[in-house]
Amino acid sequence: MQASWFGLIGCGGWGRNLARNLHDLGVLRWIIDPSPAAANIAQEMGVSYSADIDSATQDTSVSGIVIASPAEQHFRHAMAALSANKHVYVEKPIATSLDEANEMARFAHDRRLILMVGHLMHYHPVFNELVGLVRANRMGTVKHVVSQRLNLGVLRSEENVMWSFAPHDISMVLGLLNELPTRVAAIGNDFLQPGIIDVSTIHLEFEGGKTAEISSRWLNPEKVQKLVVIGDSAMAIFDDRQSWDQKLHWSEYSVDWKESRPFASLKCSKYLPVEQDEPLKAEMQHFLDCVASGSIPRTDSKEAIRVLTVLQAAQSSIDQKGNWVNVQR
């Protein structure tokens, strides 16, 4: 017998992927979304449908709510679910302000409820392999990280490209370096919609001279999802657009000094094998497991607040025309 059911709020482009995975895992009970398309998906999947979130939050058979509504609705929907004593998974960003995120975290903690954020890349086998290499000191000291998430695709009007794309990349950078940056500078341009940035770049500085750069664009001739990590003895490229056997490229190198000039040379260059798995399915299974066991999610509210802290500092920098902004700790 099914022990726990789950409801999904928001069945748009990404919400459909969540619906598919929850349905495949056999736990989807409700789809909540006012659109006729969502009603059709619910009918096709044989699950209950409503335009009203109360239908799911008042259902005593529902243990958790998955939220994939627009970012500005995350706080309202999450608080409604938590108030109904439901565990919550909410897509990134967890909220649109730190005050909202902190209130959600405190409320969930006081009620001993799971609050998990959708930072998908932490469930990607290739990224986890890369984190393992960094933790094992296989690259030496990491000096610089570059992350690019570029596309010519869906243009949003409710949030800018940095808030839409960069949470994934910020989360990966923080996961690799295992610390918050000391300061952030960001620039952005609104070429298509006044006030809605469609091109952005974030620069991050960390203790010890480590740096990172994050680029997000809705205006790009090709889709790019690439992470480059540079250590003082090796470099790695995680290119999520490549076939699975070529997603993680590894290079070892050395630098020799001759006549006061540095000369870099490759010692080896190869693709590293990584066992294949679907990140979103792994992420959803992790949420179900945490609900069942009461375990703290890998991407919990603390992780979400760290990412949002950097994101808000970057937005503040953009508002100040690219000035450096200290990151609050």
MODAHU-V722074 format. One record per residue. N is the residue number from 1. PHI is phi in degrees with one decimal (* if undefined). OMEGA is omega in whole degrees, -180 to 180 (999 if undefined). Layout:
[[N & PHI & OMEGA] [N & PHI & OMEGA]]
This chain:
[[1 & * & 179] [2 & -65.9 & -177] [3 & -82.8 & -177] [4 & -139.1 & 174] [5 & -113.9 & -178] [6 & -134.6 & 176] [7 & -111.3 & 178] [8 & -118.4 & 175] [9 & -103.7 & -179] [10 & 100.9 & -177] [11 & -127.6 & 175] [12 & -81.5 & -175] [13 & -56.1 & -180] [14 & -79.2 & 178] [15 & -59.0 & 178] [16 & -64.3 & 177] [17 & -66.0 & 176] [18 & -63.9 & 178] [19 & -59.2 & -179] [20 & -59.7 & -178] [21 & -69.1 & 177] [22 & -63.7 & 178] [23 & -66.1 & 179] [24 & -63.8 & 178] [25 & -80.8 & 174] [26 & 77.2 & -175] [27 & -124.2 & -175] [28 & -77.9 & -179] [29 & -108.9 & -175] [30 & -129.7 & 164] [31 & -117.4 & -178] [32 & -115.4 & -179] [33 & -172.4 & -177] [34 & -74.3 & -173] [35 & -80.0 & 176] [36 & -60.1 & 179] [37 & -61.8 & 179] [38 & -66.3 & 177] [39 & -61.5 & 179] [40 & -65.7 & 179] [41 & -63.6 & 178] [42 & -60.3 & 180] [43 & -64.7 & 179] [44 & -62.8 & -179] [45 & -86.2 & 180] [46 & 73.1 & 180] [47 & -118.5 & -178] [48 & -72.3 & -179] [49 & -131.8 & 173] [50 & -156.8 & 172] [51 & -89.0 & -174] [52 & -112.3 & -177] [53 & -66.6 & 180] [54 & -61.2 & -180] [55 & -59.7 & -180] [56 & -85.0 & -176] [57 & -69.7 & 179] [58 & -93.3 & 179] [59 & -79.6 & -176] [60 & -69.1 & 178] [61 & -82.9 & -178] [62 & -90.3 & 180] [63 & -93.1 & -175] [64 & -144.2 & 179] [65 & -122.0 & 175] [66 & -103.6 & -172] [67 & -114.1 & 178] [68 & -132.3 & 177] [69 & -78.8 & 177] [70 & -55.3 & -172] [71 & -55.0 & -177] [72 & -69.6 & 178] [73 & -101.1 & -176] [74 & -58.7 & -178] [75 & -61.9 & -178] [76 & -62.2 & -178] [77 & -69.4 & 180] [78 & -65.4 & -180] [79 & -66.4 & 177] [80 & -64.1 & -180] [81 & -69.1 & 179] [82 & -62.6 & 179] [83 & -63.8 & 177] [84 & -89.5 & 177] [85 & 67.0 & 177] [86 & -105.8 & 171] [87 & -68.7 & -171] [88 & -132.2 & 165] [89 & -112.9 & -180] [90 & -127.8 & 179] [91 & -63.4 & 178] [92 & -74.1 & -14] [93 & -72.1 & -175] [94 & -58.2 & 179] [95 & -160.4 & -179] [96 & -99.8 & 176] [97 & -152.2 & 178] [98 & -66.0 & 179] [99 & -60.0 & 179] [100 & -64.1 & -178] [101 & -62.2 & 180] [102 & -66.5 & 177] [103 & -65.0 & 177] [104 & -60.0 & -178] [105 & -63.1 & 179] [106 & -62.9 & -178] [107 & -63.7 & 179] [108 & -64.7 & 180] [109 & -62.3 & -179] [110 & -63.0 & -179] [111 & -96.2 & 180] [112 & 56.5 & 179] [113 & -111.5 & 177] [114 & -73.7 & 172] [115 & -128.9 & -175] [116 & -122.6 & 180] [117 & -108.7 & -177] [118 & -84.6 & 172] [119 & -95.2 & -167] [120 & -56.7 & -172] [121 & -64.5 & 177] [122 & -70.6 & 179] [123 & -114.8 & 178] [124 & -89.6 & -177] [125 & -57.1 & -179] [126 & -69.4 & 178] [127 & -63.3 & 180] [128 & -64.8 & 175] [129 & -63.5 & 180] [130 & -65.1 & 177] [131 & -60.0 & 178] [132 & -61.4 & 178] [133 & -64.2 & 179] [134 & -66.2 & -179] [135 & -62.7 & -180] [136 & -82.8 & 178] [137 & 63.3 & -180] [138 & -72.6 & -179] [139 & -104.1 & -168] [140 & 74.8 & 178] [141 & -79.7 & 177] [142 & -71.0 & -178] [143 & -103.9 & -171] [144 & -152.4 & 177] [145 & -128.9 & 177] [146 & -123.9 & 178] [147 & -127.1 & 180] [148 & -125.2 & 175] [149 & -134.6 & -171] [150 & -127.1 & -179] [151 & -168.4 & 167] [152 & -114.7 & -171] [153 & -144.6 & -176] [154 & -65.5 & 178] [155 & -101.6 & -177] [156 & -96.5 & 176] [157 & -118.1 & -178] [158 & -91.1 & 177] [159 & -151.9 & -179] [160 & -86.3 & -174] [161 & -65.4 & 180] [162 & -65.2 & 178] [163 & -70.3 & -179] [164 & -79.8 & -173] [165 & -98.7 & -167] [166 & -66.2 & 178] [167 & -53.2 & 178] [168 & -60.0 & -174] [169 & -73.8 & 176] [170 & -59.7 & -180] [171 & -60.8 & 179] [172 & -67.8 & -180] [173 & -61.4 & 180] [174 & -65.2 & 178] [175 & -66.4 & 180] [176 & -71.3 & -176] [177 & -89.0 & 175] [178 & 59.5 & 177] [179 & -163.9 & 174] [180 & -82.1 & 173] [181 & -69.9 & 176] [182 & -83.2 & 178] [183 & -153.7 & -173] [184 & -137.5 & 170] [185 & -132.2 & -177] [186 & -143.1 & 174] [187 & -130.7 & 179] [188 & -156.1 & 179] [189 & -130.5 & 178] [190 & -111.8 & -176] [191 & -75.8 & -171] [192 & -103.6 & -177] [193 & -126.8 & -180] [194 & -54.9 & 178] [195 & 87.4 & 180] [196 & -114.2 & -176] [197 & -67.1 & 178] [198 & -113.5 & 176] [199 & -138.9 & -180] [200 & -145.3 & 174] [201 & -137.6 & 179] [202 & -115.7 & 173] [203 & -109.3 & -179] [204 & -125.7 & 175] [205 & -116.8 & -178] [206 & -120.7 & 175] [207 & -58.7 & 176] [208 & 78.5 & 176] [209 & 86.9 & 177] [210 & -68.9 & -179] [211 & -137.3 & 176] [212 & -150.1 & 179] [213 & -138.0 & -178] [214 & -125.6 & 179] [215 & -113.6 & 178] [216 & -131.7 & -179] [217 & -146.7 & 167] [218 & -89.5 & -178] [219 & -110.8 & -180] [220 & -151.8 & -175] [221 & -70.3 & 178] [222 & -142.9 & 178] [223 & -81.3 & -180] [224 & -130.0 & 173] [225 & -136.7 & -170] [226 & -135.9 & 178] [227 & -125.1 & 179] [228 & -116.7 & 180] [229 & -120.2 & -176] [230 & -115.5 & 174] [231 & -103.0 & -178] [232 & -86.1 & 174] [233 & -135.0 & 180] [234 & -154.5 & 178] [235 & -133.8 & 179] [236 & -136.9 & 175] [237 & -123.5 & 171] [238 & -104.2 & -179] [239 & -112.5 & -174] [240 & -75.3 & 177] [241 & -89.7 & -179] [242 & -87.4 & 174] [243 & -62.3 & -171] [244 & -57.6 & -177] [245 & -75.9 & 179] [246 & -125.7 & -179] [247 & -77.4 & -177] [248 & -121.2 & 180] [249 & -104.9 & -173] [250 & -123.0 & 177] [251 & -134.5 & 171] [252 & -107.4 & -175] [253 & -145.8 & 175] [254 & -137.3 & 177] [255 & -123.1 & 178] [256 & -111.3 & -180] [257 & -104.7 & 178] [258 & -131.8 & 180] [259 & 54.0 & 177] [260 & 67.0 & 177] [261 & -122.8 & 179] [262 & -83.6 & 176] [263 & -128.8 & -179] [264 & -96.3 & 178] [265 & -144.5 & 179] [266 & -78.2 & 175] [267 & -98.9 & 175] [268 & -159.4 & -180] [269 & -149.5 & -175] [270 & -160.3 & 172] [271 & -94.3 & 180] [272 & -96.8 & 179] [273 & -73.8 & 178] [274 & -136.8 & 180] [275 & -64.8 & -174] [276 & -80.4 & 175] [277 & -160.1 & 179] [278 & -88.3 & -175] [279 & -58.0 & -176] [280 & -66.8 & 177] [281 & -65.3 & 178] [282 & -63.3 & 179] [283 & -65.3 & 179] [284 & -64.2 & 178] [285 & -64.0 & 178] [286 & -62.9 & 177] [287 & -62.1 & 179] [288 & -60.9 & -179] [289 & -64.9 & 179] [290 & -66.5 & 177] [291 & -62.3 & -178] [292 & -69.4 & -173] [293 & -102.3 & -175] [294 & 79.6 & -179] [295 & -74.1 & 177] [296 & -75.7 & -180] [297 & -64.5 & 175] [298 & -59.0 & 177] [299 & -111.9 & -176] [300 & -88.8 & -177] [301 & -66.4 & 177] [302 & -63.8 & 176] [303 & -61.3 & -180] [304 & -62.8 & -178] [305 & -70.5 & 175] [306 & -59.0 & -180] [307 & -64.6 & -179] [308 & -65.4 & 177] [309 & -60.2 & 179] [310 & -69.1 & -179] [311 & -62.8 & 179] [312 & -68.5 & 176] [313 & -64.1 & 178] [314 & -64.6 & 178] [315 & -64.6 & 177] [316 & -62.5 & 178] [317 & -64.7 & 177] [318 & -59.9 & 179] [319 & -63.2 & 179] [320 & -99.8 & 176] [321 & 62.1 & 173] [322 & 93.0 & 178] [323 & -65.1 & 176] [324 & -69.2 & 180] [325 & -124.4 & 177] [326 & -69.9 & -179] [327 & -89.6 & -180] [328 & -72.4 & -178] [329 & -117.5 & 999]]
